[in-house]
Amino acid sequence: QVQLVESGGGLVQAGGSLRLSCTVSENINIFVSMSWYRQAPGKQRELVASFLRRSNTYYSDSAKGRFTISEDSAKNTMYLQMTSLKPEDTAVYYCFGTGTREYWGQGTRVTVSS
């Protein structure tokens, strides 16, 4: 069973930065696409950023210019670098991988204080 484990969440002041990590228990290249989602209290889960191998990278409007999705294949890890954080970025962030099957991580909580 493939596992995705997020880390890097925490409490940060508005304007600060965090880097989230998603470590895959197997070769990360089994995933054709990988994404970061988030779910704020009382809201639906939403797509934040994603990449499709040998294709485009997508960012939500709220993430553009502030967040960067990246991957280190040697470490089987995907990252989400978040800068200029705002209170409305407060949410649980999940990584998601799509290959022959789909896998979700357990989530890491990000809290941005004003």
Contacts in CASP RR format, 6 or more apart in sequence:
PFRMAT RR
TARGET T0000
AUTHOR 0000-0000-0000
METHOD contacts of the structure
MODEL  1
QVQLVESGGGLVQAGGSLRLSCTVSENINIFVSMSWYRQAPGKQRELVAS
FLRRSNTYYSDSAKGRFTISEDSAKNTMYLQMTSLKPEDTAVYYCFGTGT
REYWGQGTRVTVSS
2 24 0 8 1.000
2 25 0 8 1.000
2 26 0 8 1.000
2 30 0 8 1.000
2 101 0 8 1.000
2 103 0 8 1.000
3 24 0 8 1.000
3 25 0 8 1.000
3 103 0 8 1.000
3 105 0 8 1.000
4 22 0 8 1.000
4 23 0 8 1.000
4 24 0 8 1.000
4 25 0 8 1.000
4 95 0 8 1.000
4 96 0 8 1.000
4 97 0 8 1.000
4 103 0 8 1.000
4 104 0 8 1.000
4 105 0 8 1.000
5 22 0 8 1.000
5 23 0 8 1.000
5 25 0 8 1.000
5 105 0 8 1.000
5 106 0 8 1.000
6 20 0 8 1.000
6 21 0 8 1.000
6 22 0 8 1.000
6 93 0 8 1.000
6 94 0 8 1.000
6 95 0 8 1.000
6 105 0 8 1.000
6 106 0 8 1.000
6 107 0 8 1.000
6 108 0 8 1.000
7 20 0 8 1.000
7 21 0 8 1.000
7 23 0 8 1.000
7 108 0 8 1.000
8 18 0 8 1.000
8 19 0 8 1.000
8 20 0 8 1.000
8 21 0 8 1.000
8 108 0 8 1.000
9 18 0 8 1.000
9 20 0 8 1.000
9 93 0 8 1.000
9 108 0 8 1.000
9 109 0 8 1.000
9 110 0 8 1.000
10 18 0 8 1.000
10 108 0 8 1.000
10 109 0 8 1.000
10 110 0 8 1.000
10 111 0 8 1.000
11 111 0 8 1.000
11 112 0 8 1.000
11 113 0 8 1.000
12 18 0 8 1.000
12 85 0 8 1.000
12 110 0 8 1.000
12 111 0 8 1.000
12 112 0 8 1.000
12 113 0 8 1.000
13 112 0 8 1.000
13 113 0 8 1.000
14 85 0 8 1.000
14 86 0 8 1.000
14 87 0 8 1.000
14 112 0 8 1.000
14 113 0 8 1.000
14 114 0 8 1.000
15 83 0 8 1.000
15 84 0 8 1.000
15 85 0 8 1.000
15 86 0 8 1.000
15 112 0 8 1.000
16 83 0 8 1.000
16 84 0 8 1.000
16 85 0 8 1.000
16 112 0 8 1.000
17 81 0 8 1.000
17 82 0 8 1.000
17 83 0 8 1.000
17 84 0 8 1.000
17 85 0 8 1.000
18 82 0 8 1.000
18 85 0 8 1.000
18 110 0 8 1.000
19 79 0 8 1.000
19 80 0 8 1.000
19 81 0 8 1.000
19 82 0 8 1.000
20 36 0 8 1.000
20 79 0 8 1.000
20 80 0 8 1.000
20 82 0 8 1.000
20 93 0 8 1.000
20 95 0 8 1.000
20 108 0 8 1.000
20 110 0 8 1.000
21 77 0 8 1.000
21 78 0 8 1.000
21 79 0 8 1.000
22 34 0 8 1.000
22 36 0 8 1.000
22 77 0 8 1.000
22 78 0 8 1.000
22 79 0 8 1.000
22 80 0 8 1.000
22 95 0 8 1.000
22 105 0 8 1.000
23 75 0 8 1.000
23 76 0 8 1.000
23 77 0 8 1.000
24 30 0 8 1.000
24 31 0 8 1.000
24 76 0 8 1.000
24 77 0 8 1.000
24 78 0 8 1.000
25 76 0 8 1.000
26 76 0 8 1.000
27 76 0 8 1.000
28 34 0 8 1.000
28 71 0 8 1.000
28 73 0 8 1.000
28 76 0 8 1.000
28 77 0 8 1.000
28 78 0 8 1.000
29 53 0 8 1.000
29 73 0 8 1.000
30 99 0 8 1.000
30 100 0 8 1.000
31 53 0 8 1.000
31 97 0 8 1.000
31 98 0 8 1.000
31 99 0 8 1.000
31 103 0 8 1.000
32 52 0 8 1.000
32 53 0 8 1.000
32 98 0 8 1.000
32 99 0 8 1.000
33 50 0 8 1.000
33 51 0 8 1.000
33 52 0 8 1.000
33 53 0 8 1.000
33 97 0 8 1.000
33 98 0 8 1.000
33 99 0 8 1.000
34 50 0 8 1.000
34 51 0 8 1.000
34 69 0 8 1.000
34 71 0 8 1.000
34 78 0 8 1.000
34 95 0 8 1.000
34 96 0 8 1.000
34 97 0 8 1.000
34 98 0 8 1.000
35 47 0 8 1.000
35 48 0 8 1.000
35 49 0 8 1.000
35 50 0 8 1.000
35 51 0 8 1.000
35 95 0 8 1.000
35 96 0 8 1.000
35 97 0 8 1.000
35 98 0 8 1.000
36 47 0 8 1.000
36 48 0 8 1.000
36 49 0 8 1.000
36 50 0 8 1.000
36 67 0 8 1.000
36 69 0 8 1.000
36 78 0 8 1.000
36 80 0 8 1.000
36 93 0 8 1.000
36 94 0 8 1.000
36 95 0 8 1.000
36 96 0 8 1.000
37 45 0 8 1.000
37 46 0 8 1.000
37 47 0 8 1.000
37 48 0 8 1.000
37 93 0 8 1.000
37 94 0 8 1.000
37 95 0 8 1.000
37 96 0 8 1.000
38 45 0 8 1.000
38 46 0 8 1.000
38 48 0 8 1.000
38 89 0 8 1.000
38 91 0 8 1.000
38 92 0 8 1.000
38 93 0 8 1.000
38 94 0 8 1.000
38 110 0 8 1.000
39 45 0 8 1.000
39 46 0 8 1.000
39 91 0 8 1.000
39 92 0 8 1.000
39 94 0 8 1.000
40 88 0 8 1.000
40 90 0 8 1.000
40 91 0 8 1.000
41 90 0 8 1.000
41 91 0 8 1.000
43 91 0 8 1.000
45 94 0 8 1.000
46 60 0 8 1.000
47 58 0 8 1.000
47 60 0 8 1.000
48 59 0 8 1.000
48 60 0 8 1.000
48 62 0 8 1.000
48 63 0 8 1.000
48 67 0 8 1.000
48 80 0 8 1.000
48 93 0 8 1.000
49 57 0 8 1.000
49 58 0 8 1.000
49 59 0 8 1.000
49 60 0 8 1.000
49 63 0 8 1.000
49 67 0 8 1.000
49 68 0 8 1.000
49 69 0 8 1.000
49 80 0 8 1.000
50 57 0 8 1.000
50 58 0 8 1.000
50 69 0 8 1.000
51 57 0 8 1.000
51 58 0 8 1.000
51 69 0 8 1.000
51 71 0 8 1.000
57 69 0 8 1.000
59 65 0 8 1.000
59 67 0 8 1.000
59 69 0 8 1.000
62 88 0 8 1.000
62 89 0 8 1.000
66 82 0 8 1.000
66 83 0 8 1.000
66 84 0 8 1.000
66 85 0 8 1.000
67 80 0 8 1.000
67 81 0 8 1.000
67 82 0 8 1.000
67 83 0 8 1.000
68 79 0 8 1.000
68 80 0 8 1.000
68 81 0 8 1.000
69 78 0 8 1.000
69 79 0 8 1.000
69 80 0 8 1.000
70 78 0 8 1.000
70 79 0 8 1.000
70 81 0 8 1.000
71 77 0 8 1.000
71 78 0 8 1.000
71 79 0 8 1.000
72 78 0 8 1.000
72 79 0 8 1.000
78 95 0 8 1.000
80 93 0 8 1.000
82 89 0 8 1.000
82 110 0 8 1.000
85 110 0 8 1.000
85 112 0 8 1.000
86 112 0 8 1.000
87 112 0 8 1.000
87 113 0 8 1.000
87 114 0 8 1.000
88 112 0 8 1.000
89 110 0 8 1.000
89 112 0 8 1.000
90 110 0 8 1.000
90 111 0 8 1.000
90 112 0 8 1.000
91 109 0 8 1.000
91 110 0 8 1.000
92 107 0 8 1.000
92 108 0 8 1.000
92 109 0 8 1.000
92 110 0 8 1.000
93 107 0 8 1.000
93 108 0 8 1.000
93 109 0 8 1.000
93 110 0 8 1.000
94 104 0 8 1.000
94 105 0 8 1.000
94 106 0 8 1.000
94 107 0 8 1.000
95 104 0 8 1.000
95 105 0 8 1.000
95 107 0 8 1.000
96 102 0 8 1.000
96 103 0 8 1.000
96 104 0 8 1.000
96 105 0 8 1.000
97 103 0 8 1.000
97 104 0 8 1.000
END
